[in-house]
C-alpha cells in the first residue's frame, strides 16, 4: 500500500509540473503538494504496552530522496538564496534523522536494561576476536595456572558456579533470552558481551552450543559455598585420585563422589587438570557440590585428612580370589617399579627399594568403612603409586577388589570408584544408625 501511494504521489508531482499545458482545457487542478505532504507525516510519539510514552521524530527517508531528486532537477533554475535555503533544509533533515536514530537506540537500550535488571552489555563488532582468544587460551592448563582463570560453558554449569560464590569476569552470550536464564543479580561485576551464534558455534567444544560461555576466576574449594542439603548428607568418606589422567574418567569419578556424599576429593599431581573442559562436562557441576583440592603432593595429602583415618586402595585382585593372601600387587605397579629401578647399580639398594608395602586384599562388600575412611583410586595407565600403598600400610588399610567373571581383565576406574564409594557410604550410614540407637538406649 505504501509503495502504491508513493507511486501515486510521484505521479501527482509530475502532473503538477506539466499542468500548465492543460490549463486551458480543464480548470480543475490538483494540488500535488497536499498529497505529498500526507505521505511525509511522521509519528511524534511511541506508546509501549506497559503504558510508557516516549516522544521522538522519525525520519522519512523516502521523502528525503524525493526532495533531493527534485532539488537536482530544478537546481539550475533556482536563485542563490533559494539554493542556500534548500541546503539548510537538507542539513536540518539530516540532523533530525541522526537525532531520531539516537533516540530510538536509547529507547531500545533503556527497554533492554529494564528486561535485564539494569545490566549493560556491549555488542561485539565485526572482526572482534575476544571470544576466539579467550576460548583458545583458556583451554590451556598453563594459562589456567598462570592467570588463575577457567572457562565454563552452559547454563547449568554457570548457574552452579554462581550459586557456589565463584567470581565471573567475562560472559559471552548469543541472545538476550540466554542471559535472562542466569541469576542476573550475580553478574553485576562481569563484563557482558553479545556475540553471534555462528561465532560461538565456531569456538565452542559442543556440537550444539547453549549460547553462553563465561570466564571465571579459578575457584578455591576452601572459599566456595557448597549447597547445604548436599553437605548435610555427606559422610566421613574421602576420595583420593592417584594418577588419573583420563579427563572423562576423572569427571565421572567426581560426579560419583558428589552423589555418594564424599566429604572431599584430593587429586595428586599426576592427575589431569580438574578444570579441563572435558572434565567439567563429565562432572556435571560436581566441582561446586563437593570440595575438590587439585595438584597435591603426598606430603600435603595428610593435611587434608583426619588423624584417625583409614586409607584403603582400590585394586584389581579378582584373579587371586582363591588365595588372596598370596595375591601380588597390581601388575601396573610392577611395571612402574621395574622402570623406576632398572638402572640401579647395587643389588642391595634395588632389593630395599623393591620391597613393596604389605597391604592385605579384601572383597569390597565386607566391612571396611567403620570410621573416617579414605579410598584411593588409581589411574588405568599406571595404576596405584608406591606412596598410596605405603599410606594404606601405615593406616592398616586394605586392598579392596570387586570379584568378576573369568576372562575380564579389569574394571574401568570410574566404574570401580562408583561401586566402592556407594558401598562405603552404605556401611558408614549403617554405623551411624547403630550409634544413634545406642545413644537413645542410654538416655532411656
C-alpha positions in Angstrom: 0.0 0.0 0.0 2.8 2.4 0.9 4.5 1.6 -2.5 1.2 2.3 -4.3 0.7 5.7 -2.5 4.3 6.6 -3.3 3.8 6.0 -7.0 0.5 7.9 -6.9 2.2 10.8 -5.1 5.1 10.8 -7.6 2.5 10.9 -10.5 0.9 13.9 -8.8 4.2 15.7 -8.8 4.8 15.1 -12.5 1.2 16.1 -13.2 1.6 19.3 -11.2 4.7 20.3 -13.2 3.0 19.9 -16.6 -0.4 21.0 -15.6 0.0 24.4 -17.3 -0.3 22.7 -20.7 -3.8 21.6 -19.8 -4.9 24.8 -18.0 -7.0 26.0 -21.0 -8.9 22.7 -21.4 -9.5 21.9 -17.7 -10.0 24.5 -15.0 -9.8 21.9 -12.2 -6.2 21.5 -11.0 -4.9 19.0 -8.4 -2.7 20.4 -5.7 0.1 17.8 -5.6 1.9 19.2 -2.6 -1.1 18.5 -0.4 -1.0 14.8 -1.0 2.8 14.5 -0.9 2.8 16.1 2.5 0.4 13.5 3.7 3.0 10.9 2.8 5.7 12.8 4.7 3.9 12.8 8.0 6.0 11.4 10.8 4.9 9.9 14.2 5.7 12.1 17.2 5.3 9.5 20.0 5.5 5.8 20.7 3.2 4.1 23.2 4.6 0.9 24.8 2.3 -1.9 26.1 3.1 -1.1 29.7 1.7 2.5 29.3 5.0 4.3 28.9 5.1 7.2 26.4 8.2 8.4 24.5 8.2 11.2 22.0 10.6 11.4 19.1 10.7 12.3 15.5 11.1 9.5 12.9 12.9 10.5 9.7 11.3 9.8 6.3 14.0 8.6 4.0 11.6 8.3 1.0 10.7 11.9 1.3 14.3 13.0 1.6 15.3 11.1 -1.5 12.4 12.7 -3.4 13.4 16.2 -2.3 17.0 15.6 -3.3 15.8 14.4 -6.7 13.6 17.4 -7.2 16.4 19.7 -6.0 18.8 18.3 -8.6 16.2 18.7 -11.4 15.4 22.3 -10.5 18.7 23.4 -9.2 19.6 25.1 -12.4 16.6 27.4 -12.3 16.9 28.4 -8.6 18.5 31.6 -7.4 21.4 31.6 -5.0 19.1 32.4 -2.0 16.8 29.6 -2.9 19.7 27.2 -3.2 21.0 28.2 0.2 17.6 27.8 1.7 17.3 24.3 0.3 20.7 23.3 1.6 19.8 24.4 5.1 16.6 22.3 4.9 18.6 19.2 3.7 21.1 19.6 6.6 18.3 20.2 9.1 16.5 17.0 7.9 19.8 15.0 8.1 20.3 16.3 11.7 16.7 15.2 12.6 17.4 11.8 11.1 20.6 11.4 13.2 18.8 12.6 16.3 15.9 10.3 15.8 18.2 7.3 15.3 20.0 8.1 18.6 16.7 8.4 20.4 15.4 5.1 19.0 18.7 3.4 20.0 18.5 4.9 23.5 14.9 3.8 23.8 15.8 0.2 22.8 18.8 0.2 25.2 16.6 1.5 28.0 13.9 -1.1 27.3 16.6 -3.9 27.3 18.1 -2.7 30.6 14.6 -3.0 32.2 14.5 -6.6 31.0 18.0 -7.3 32.3 17.6 -5.7 35.7 19.7 -2.7 34.9 22.6 -4.7 33.4 24.5 -3.2 30.5 26.2 -5.2 27.7 28.1 -4.5 24.6 27.7 -5.9 21.1 30.8 -7.4 19.6 31.6 -5.6 16.4 32.6 -7.3 13.2 36.0 -8.8 13.4 36.1 -8.9 17.2 38.4 -11.7 18.3 37.9 -11.7 22.1 35.8 -14.8 22.1 38.3 -16.6 19.9 41.3 -15.5 22.0 39.6 -16.4 25.3 38.3 -19.7 24.2 41.6 -20.9 22.8 43.8 -19.6 25.5 41.6 -20.6 28.5 41.8 -24.3 27.4 45.5 -24.3 28.1 46.4 -25.7 31.5 49.5 -23.5 31.7 47.3 -20.4 31.1 44.8 -21.5 33.8 47.5 -22.0 36.3 49.3 -18.7 35.4 46.3 -16.4 35.1 44.0 -18.2 37.5 41.1 -18.3 35.1 38.8 -21.1 34.0 36.2 -21.4 31.2 32.7 -22.6 31.9 30.1 -23.3 29.2 26.4 -23.9 29.5 23.6 -22.5 31.6 23.6 -25.2 34.3 27.3 -25.2 34.9 27.5 -21.4 35.1 24.5 -21.3 37.4 26.1 -23.8 39.8 29.3 -21.7 39.8 27.4 -18.5 40.6 25.4 -20.3 43.3 28.6 -21.5 44.9 30.1 -18.0 45.0 32.5 -18.2 42.1 33.6 -14.8 40.7 32.7 -14.2 37.0 34.9 -11.9 34.9 33.6 -12.0 31.4 30.4 -13.6 29.9 29.6 -14.1 26.2 26.0 -14.8 25.1 24.3 -15.1 21.7 20.8 -13.9 22.7 19.3 -11.9 25.5 17.0 -14.8 26.3 20.0 -16.9 27.2 21.3 -14.2 29.5 17.9 -13.9 31.2 18.1 -17.6 32.2 21.1 -16.8 34.6 20.9 -15.1 38.0 21.3 -11.5 36.9 21.9 -10.2 40.4 25.2 -12.1 40.5 26.5 -10.8 37.2 26.9 -7.1 38.3 30.8 -7.3 38.2 31.1 -9.3 35.0 31.7 -7.8 31.5 28.8 -8.9 29.3 29.4 -9.2 25.5 26.8 -10.2 22.9 28.2 -12.2 20.0 26.8 -14.0 17.0 25.7 -17.6 17.5 27.8 -18.6 14.5 30.9 -17.3 16.2 30.0 -19.1 19.4 29.5 -22.3 17.5 32.9 -22.0 15.9 34.8 -21.7 19.2 32.6 -24.0 21.4 33.5 -27.6 22.2 29.9 -28.7 22.0 28.2 -29.8 18.8 25.1 -27.7 19.7 26.3 -24.8 21.9 23.9 -23.5 24.6 24.7 -19.9 23.7 26.6 -18.8 26.8 30.3 -19.0 27.7 31.8 -17.5 30.9 35.3 -16.8 32.2 35.6 -17.2 36.0 38.4 -16.6 38.4 39.8 -20.0 39.3 37.6 -21.2 42.2 39.2 -22.0 45.6 37.5 -25.0 47.2 38.1 -23.6 50.7 36.2 -20.4 49.8 33.2 -21.8 47.9 29.8 -22.0 49.5 28.5 -25.6 48.7 24.8 -26.5 48.9 23.7 -27.1 52.4 21.5 -30.0 51.6 24.3 -32.0 50.0 26.7 -31.2 52.8 24.3 -32.3 55.4 24.0 -35.7 53.6 27.8 -36.1 53.4 29.6 -39.0 55.2 33.2 -39.2 56.6 34.4 -40.6 53.3 37.4 -39.1 51.5 38.4 -39.9 47.9 42.0 -39.8 46.6 42.7 -39.9 42.9 46.1 -41.1 42.1 47.5 -40.6 38.5 44.0 -40.5 36.9 44.9 -39.0 33.6 41.8 -39.6 31.5 39.6 -36.5 31.6 36.4 -38.4 31.1 37.2 -40.8 33.9 38.1 -38.1 36.3 34.9 -36.1 35.6 32.8 -39.2 36.1 34.6 -40.0 39.4 34.0 -36.5 40.7 30.3 -36.9 39.8 30.1 -40.2 41.7 31.9 -38.7 44.7 29.3 -35.9 44.9 26.5 -38.3 44.5 27.9 -40.6 47.2 28.3 -37.7 49.7 32.0 -37.7 50.0 33.5 -35.1 52.3 36.1 -34.0 49.8 38.2 -35.1 46.8 42.0 -34.9 46.7 43.9 -35.1 43.4 47.6 -35.8 43.2 50.0 -34.0 40.8 49.8 -36.9 38.3 46.1 -36.4 37.6 44.6 -34.5 34.7 43.6 -30.9 35.5 40.3 -30.8 37.2 39.3 -27.6 35.3 39.8 -29.2 31.9 36.7 -28.6 29.7 36.1 -32.3 29.2 36.4 -32.9 33.0 33.9 -30.2 33.6 31.4 -31.6 31.2 31.7 -35.1 32.6 31.4 -33.9 36.2 28.1 -32.2 35.6 28.7 -29.5 38.2 30.3 -31.7 40.8 33.1 -29.2 41.3 30.6 -26.9 43.0 28.9 -29.6 45.1 31.9 -31.3 46.8 35.3 -29.7 47.7 38.0 -30.6 45.1 41.6 -30.0 46.0 43.9 -30.5 42.9 47.6 -30.8 42.3 48.6 -32.0 45.8 51.9 -33.7 46.9 51.7 -36.8 49.0 53.2 -34.8 51.9 50.3 -32.4 51.7 47.6 -35.0 51.4 47.8 -36.0 55.1 47.0 -32.3 56.0 43.6 -32.7 54.3 42.7 -36.0 56.2 41.6 -36.6 59.8 44.2 -38.1 62.1 42.2 -41.3 62.8 41.5 -42.0 59.1 42.0 -45.4 57.5 43.2 -45.4 53.9 42.1 -48.2 51.6 43.2 -48.7 48.0 41.2 -50.0 45.1 43.0 -52.8 43.3 42.2 -55.5 40.8 42.7 -58.8 42.7 39.8 -60.7 41.2 42.2 -63.2 39.6 43.5 -64.2 43.0 40.3 -64.9 44.9 41.3 -68.5 45.7 44.4 -67.4 47.7 44.1 -63.7 48.4 47.0 -63.7 50.9 49.4 -64.6 48.1 48.0 -62.1 45.6 50.6 -59.7 44.3 50.1 -56.0 43.9 48.5 -55.0 40.6 50.7 -55.7 37.5 50.6 -52.0 36.8 52.6 -51.4 39.9 55.1 -54.0 38.8 55.6 -52.1 35.6 56.2 -48.8 37.4 58.8 -50.3 39.8 60.7 -52.1 37.1 61.0 -48.9 35.0 61.9 -46.8 38.1 64.7 -49.0 39.4 66.1 -50.8 36.3 69.2 -48.6 36.3 70.2 -49.3 39.9 73.9 -50.1 40.3 73.6 -52.0 43.6 71.6 -55.2 44.1 71.2 -54.4 47.8 69.7 -51.0 47.0 67.4 -52.5 44.4 66.2 -55.1 46.9 65.5 -52.5 49.5 63.6 -50.2 47.1 61.6 -53.0 45.6 60.3 -54.1 49.0 56.6 -53.3 48.4 54.3 -52.4 51.3 52.2 -55.3 52.6 48.5 -54.5 52.1 46.1 -57.3 52.6 43.4 -57.8 50.0 39.7 -57.8 50.9 36.4 -58.2 49.0 34.6 -54.9 48.7 31.3 -55.9 50.3 33.0 -56.9 53.6 33.2 -54.4 56.4 36.0 -51.8 55.8 34.3 -48.4 56.4 33.9 -48.3 60.2 35.2 -44.7 60.9 36.7 -41.9 58.9 37.7 -43.7 55.7 39.7 -42.7 52.6 39.7 -44.5 49.3 42.5 -44.3 46.7 41.6 -44.8 43.1 44.5 -45.3 40.7 44.6 -44.5 37.0 44.2 -47.1 34.4 47.6 -46.4 32.7 49.9 -46.5 35.7 47.8 -47.8 38.5 48.5 -47.1 42.2 51.7 -45.4 43.2 54.1 -46.6 45.8 53.1 -43.7 48.1 49.5 -44.8 48.1 50.4 -48.3 49.1 52.6 -47.0 51.9 49.9 -44.8 53.2 47.5 -47.7 53.2 50.0 -49.8 55.1 50.6 -47.1 57.7 46.9 -46.8 58.5 46.2 -50.5 58.4 44.1 -50.2 55.3 43.0 -52.9 52.8 43.4 -53.6 49.1 39.7 -53.7 48.0 38.7 -55.6 44.9 35.5 -56.4 43.1 35.1 -60.1 42.1 34.5 -60.5 38.4 33.7 -63.3 36.0 36.7 -65.1 34.4 38.1 -63.6 31.2 37.5 -60.0 32.2 40.7 -58.0 32.6 39.7 -55.1 34.9 37.0 -52.6 35.6 37.1 -49.0 34.4 38.5 -46.8 37.2 35.3 -44.7 37.2 33.1 -47.8 37.5 35.2 -49.2 40.3 35.1 -45.9 42.1 31.3 -45.8 41.9 30.9 -49.3 43.3 33.3 -48.8 46.2 32.1 -45.3 47.1 28.5 -46.3 47.4 29.4 -49.4 49.3 31.5 -47.3 51.7 28.5 -44.8 52.1 26.2 -47.7 52.9 28.5 -49.1 55.6 29.0 -45.7 57.2 25.3 -44.9 57.3 24.6 -48.3 59.0 27.4 -47.5 61.5 25.9 -44.0 62.1 22.4 -45.5 62.7 23.8 -48.0 65.2 25.5 -45.2 67.1 22.2 -43.3 67.3 20.3 -46.3 68.6 22.9 -46.8 71.3 22.8 -43.2 72.3 19.0 -43.3 72.6 19.0 -46.5 74.6 21.4 -45.0 77.1 19.1 -42.0 77.5 16.2 -44.1 78.5 
